[in-house]
Amino acid sequence: MKKKKYNIANSIGISLAFMITVFTVSRISNELSYDKFHTQYKSIYRIICDKNEDKDGEFSCRISTKYNQPLYDKFTDIQSITKIIPAQHLILISGDEKFYPTKVFKTSHSFFKMFDFPIIYGSKQNLFDNAREAAISRSAAKKYFGTENVTGKTLQIKTQWQQEPITYQIMAILEDFPTNSHFKAEILLSYPEEEIKTEDNFAYTYLLLKKNCKIDHFSSALNHYWEEKTRANETKPNFLLQPLQDIHLKSNLWDELEQNGSINTLFVLLCGAIVVFLTALINSSNLNYIRFTIDHKEYTIRKINGASFFNIAKIVIKKSLYQTSTAIIIGTIIICYISYSTPYSFLFSSPIKWITISALGFYLLYAAISFLPLLSEKVKKNFYGEPTYGTQKFIYPTIFQIALSSSAIIFSIIIFQQIKLIGNLHPGKEKESIIIIPNVPYKAIGRYETFKSNLLQHSVIRNVSGSLLEPGAILAFNCPYSLDGAPCDPTKKINLLSIDKDFFLLFDIQPIAGTLDMGTTSCYEWENIAIKANNVQTKNIEYVKILEKYNQEHGRHIEKYVINKEALKLFNIQQAIDAIGKQLKPEFIAPYLLPKGEIIGVIDDLHYQNIFSKEQPIVLTAKKIMNSTFIIKIDPHRKKEALQVIKKEWSKINTEYPIDYQFLPDLYYKMYRNEYQEKNAIMIFSCISILISSIGMYTLSSYSTLRKTKEVGIRKVNGADSYQIIVLLLKEYTKWIFIALIIAIPISYLWAIQWLQNFAYKTTLNGWIFALAGVITLAIALLTVSWQSWRAATKNPVEALRYE
């Protein structure tokens, strides 16, 4: 019975460690394999450019195609160039249905020569040599046409501003892009090379370089060329080359094709897996010594009967392999179940391959561990005399084991606090009740007031507002400004964020000075005229006159602005109240749309974009025509009803456009996917590590109390009560736990400091975090061993001493 208990404990630890090992190596291998399925991946590079072209270190993945032309003629190291241009805000028409297709890109025939995305129907030869050709993925073909082979059929696609769709002929069907590709396309549209050369667009530009090309030299030559070509009054571009295989894990620029992975996430996964693995390894080592002690009499008899050392070693290793096999089978069953029968199959990539490799490693490792007790010189010479493996033998491994588990607990709390900080920094209470409708078509923006009015007639809708950008998006509009008539400094820029007047109410934002009541804001009709009046250089003087006439008839619109605290620093204003009433004039590309106006309020930092970067100076203004994101707050207890209302009211006035929406927490989850995965992984690893440690401490305490049975019996005979016995037995473990915490806390602190460097805003590493982890560790450990201590303390001493 004793052997069975120790064997079960060991098997649980090994099976859990095996499962985590397979998951970790599978996940890391998959992440490291990104884009390496292309045969020429080592020679493919992406050009990135300084976002503002002033060498401020804020790079963009896209570069203007005006920079591409010299690449064809001036640089002989280039074998091929491919440009990918996202086609956004499209509507795909399939019969009577309309879709917002995602992952649509324009490219040329060179795309299929550089990249190895397999074609299942059609041919790469001459593909995209002509305009208005398309290639779609297998899943897109099924989604839009209901079948796979749709070559020869046509796609009807239009932008939000086009009246009639453009017809593209489908020339090829692509296999769905591999999961380990840094971008995944559903639809590719032809963009002939000659058009790319002549038109000015911003494209993701990839170069296939010759194998003997020196990258540093090439990059320097490229920058040197444009330094010479740039005029004295123009800013000079700053280019860098990114290896294709580095994009997924080492690039996190503001305009990536997709959200990339993170090398930090892999590091967290690896560290968590190592914690679990070492915890299980220590457990197995301790339990092997205990089991060897129990089996010692059997080995002594075998030795007396003529068995050699190697015969006994063979028996020990055979038992270990049997136990390891049982554990691996259990772990494999769990892995296969997760891989093939649950929605979490993505956790394991190529499970059979990694199960086989991991199993081989586990067999070798645990066979070696089982052999360790035999290496004792005393045992090796003869098996006479019982081996004395007291608890002192296990002190250091157990302390290290507890330290690992404590570190995992501490780091789990810190990650949880950081994720909580992210949620609290972003505006809005009850985020689960906020719905975002992004990328609203231009015509639908003009119907915003009707849509809002209709929604608010339903009790399930609490508030409706709008914004230029969806929460978390990068603030892409900035411009110089003048304040109180002072000269404009073109080097100082402020970010613009257009909102609806109910924006502050919906997100429950309070002013720190002034008011947030924008009163009557400009109407859509006036804004539409103001937009057209800005193109004076194209002779739109007629609209300037119409605007003046409109102002005379309806009264000139007085603009009102709200700024954040960072804007105060930009304006060099010390007190928020001092900004109220000042006249602000954004030098925007559309000056008639944003005239000079009064600053009416100051808010705390908004944190509207992601928190990987610091808050920027922002001026908020109400411009309906710019608000391409609708924001709706609903009754959180009636979500289903609210969604039905929103879809119904949308379809009433926007019959030509399908609705696309998501809840705010889902949007933030996509944005912080890596951080959420890190949190989930480290919490799971922590729980598994604690479980394995608890099982180990339970079996170790069982062994320890068994060895102290006579001592406890003597103490009880001499008058010791049960409480004194329990304290005596727990005292040793308590000392171990405190030593483990002394080791774990500084290690966890340094680890957390390093991890938090990824964020512009970091949670505070307060002492209570480490104290809480210590209490949790102590409580779990003492609860684990207290049962054995209580049993030993309450046992009749006669049973312990009857054979003495």
Stockholm file with secondary structure:
# STOCKHOLM 1.0

chainA/1-804         MKKKKYNIANSIGISLAFMITVFTVSRISNELSYDKFHTQYKSIYRIICDKNEDKDGEFSCRISTKYNQPLYDKFTDIQSITKIIPAQHLILISGDEKFYPTKVFKTSHSFFKMFDFPIIYGSKQNLFDNAREAAISRSAAKKYFGTENVTGKTLQIKTQWQQEPITYQIMAILEDFPTNSHFKAEILLSYPEEEIKTEDNFAYTYLLLKKNCKIDHFSSALNHYWEEKTRANETKPNFLLQPLQDIHLKSNLWDELEQNGSINTLFVLLCGAIVVFLTALINSSNLNYIRFTIDHKEYTIRKINGASFFNIAKIVIKKSLYQTSTAIIIGTIIICYISYSTPYSFLFSSPIKWITISALGFYLLYAAISFLPLLSEKVKKNFYGEPTYGTQKFIYPTIFQIALSSSAIIFSIIIFQQIKLIGNLHPGKEKESIIIIPNVPYKAIGRYETFKSNLLQHSVIRNVSGSLLEPGAILAFNCPYSLDGAPCDPTKKINLLSIDKDFFLLFDIQPIAGTLDMGTTSCYEWENIAIKANNVQTKNIEYVKILEKYNQEHGRHIEKYVINKEALKLFNIQQAIDAIGKQLKPEFIAPYLLPKGEIIGVIDDLHYQNIFSKEQPIVLTAKKIMNSTFIIKIDPHRKKEALQVIKKEWSKINTEYPIDYQFLPDLYYKMYRNEYQEKNAIMIFSCISILISSIGMYTLSSYSTLRKTKEVGIRKVNGADSYQIIVLLLKEYTKWIFIALIIAIPISYLWAIQWLQNFAYKTTLNGWIFALAGVITLAIALLTVSWQSWRAATKNPVEALRYE
#=GR chainA/1-804 SS CHHHHHHHHHHHHHHHHHHHHHHHHHHHHHHHTTTTTSTTGGGEEEEEEETTSSSSSCEESEEEGGGTHHHHHHCTTEEEEEEEEECCSEEEEETTEEECCCSEEEECTHHHHHSCCCEEESCSTTTTSSSSEEEEEHHHHHHHHSSSCCTTCEEEEEETTCSSCEEEEEEEEECCCCTTSSCCCSEEEECCHHHHHHSCCEEEEEEEECTTCCHHHHHHHHHHHHHHHSCTTSCCCCEEEEEGGGHHHHCCCTTCSSCCCCHHHHHHHHHHHHHHHHHHHHHHHHHHHHHHHHTHHHHHHHHHTTCCHHHHHHHHHHHHHHHHHHHHHHHHHHHHHHHHHSTTGGGCSSHHHHHHHHHHHHHHHHHHHHHGGGGCHHHHHCCCSCCCCCGGGGHHHHHHHHHHHHHHHHHHHHHHHHHHHHHHHSSCSSGGGEEEECSCCHHHHHTHHHHHHHHTTSTTEEEEEEESSCTBCCCCCEECEEETTCCCCTTCCEEEEEECTTHHHHTTCCEEEECCCCCSCCCHHHHHHHHHHTCGGGTTHHHHHHHHHHHHHHCCCCEEEEEEHHHHHHHTCSSGGGGTTCEEEECCSSTTTSCCEEEEEEESCCCCBCTTSCCCCEEEEECGGGCCEEEEEECGGGHHHHHHHHHHHHHHHCTTSCCCCEEHHHHHHHHTHHHHHHHHHHHHHHHHHHHHHHHHHHHHHHHHHHHTHHHHHHHHHTTCCHHHHHHHHHHHHHHHHHHHHHHHHHHHHHHHHHHHTTCSSCCCCCHHHHHHHHHHHHHHHHHHHHHHHHHHHTSCHHHHHTTC
#=GC SS_cons         CHHHHHHHHHHHHHHHHHHHHHHHHHHHHHHHTTTTTSTTGGGEEEEEEETTSSSSSCEESEEEGGGTHHHHHHCTTEEEEEEEEECCSEEEEETTEEECCCSEEEECTHHHHHSCCCEEESCSTTTTSSSSEEEEEHHHHHHHHSSSCCTTCEEEEEETTCSSCEEEEEEEEECCCCTTSSCCCSEEEECCHHHHHHSCCEEEEEEEECTTCCHHHHHHHHHHHHHHHSCTTSCCCCEEEEEGGGHHHHCCCTTCSSCCCCHHHHHHHHHHHHHHHHHHHHHHHHHHHHHHHHTHHHHHHHHHTTCCHHHHHHHHHHHHHHHHHHHHHHHHHHHHHHHHHSTTGGGCSSHHHHHHHHHHHHHHHHHHHHHGGGGCHHHHHCCCSCCCCCGGGGHHHHHHHHHHHHHHHHHHHHHHHHHHHHHHHSSCSSGGGEEEECSCCHHHHHTHHHHHHHHTTSTTEEEEEEESSCTBCCCCCEECEEETTCCCCTTCCEEEEEECTTHHHHTTCCEEEECCCCCSCCCHHHHHHHHHHTCGGGTTHHHHHHHHHHHHHHCCCCEEEEEEHHHHHHHTCSSGGGGTTCEEEECCSSTTTSCCEEEEEEESCCCCBCTTSCCCCEEEEECGGGCCEEEEEECGGGHHHHHHHHHHHHHHHCTTSCCCCEEHHHHHHHHTHHHHHHHHHHHHHHHHHHHHHHHHHHHHHHHHHHHTHHHHHHHHHTTCCHHHHHHHHHHHHHHHHHHHHHHHHHHHHHHHHHHHTTCSSCCCCCHHHHHHHHHHHHHHHHHHHHHHHHHHHTSCHHHHHTTC
//
